[in-house]
Amino acid sequence: QVQLVESGGGLVQAGGSLRLSCAISESIFSINSMGWYRQAPGKQRELVAAIISGDSTNYADSVKGRFTISRDNAKNTVYLQMNSLKPEDTAVYYCNVVRYWINYWGQGTQVTVSS
């Protein structure tokens, strides 16, 4: 079974930075796609950033220019570098991977941005 473990969340002031990590139990080589979602209280879960086939990336308009998704194949880890954080970025961030058309989710890590 594919297992995902997120880390790196925390409390940061507006304008600060955080780097989220997602450790994946399977080789990234076997993963069809991977990405980060977030969900704030009272809101639907939304895509933040993703790496898809061909190493293409996709970002939500609200984070373009501020967030960067990357991966380290040797460590089987996906990262989300978050710069210039805003209070509206406050949410639980979830790592997601798709392997053989099956969707897997991590437990989430809390990111809180204070003003």
CORPE-V248551 format. One record per helix or strand of 3 or more residues. SS is the DSSP state (~ for helix, > for strand). FROM is the first residue (numbers start at 0). LEN is the number of residues. If there is no record, write none. Layout:
{{SS | FROM | LEN} {SS | FROM | LEN}}
This chain:
{{> | 3 | 4} {> | 9 | 4} {> | 17 | 7} {~ | 27 | 3} {> | 32 | 7} {> | 45 | 7} {~ | 52 | 3} {> | 55 | 4} {> | 66 | 6} {> | 76 | 6} {~ | 86 | 3} {> | 90 | 9} {> | 101 | 4} {> | 108 | 6}}
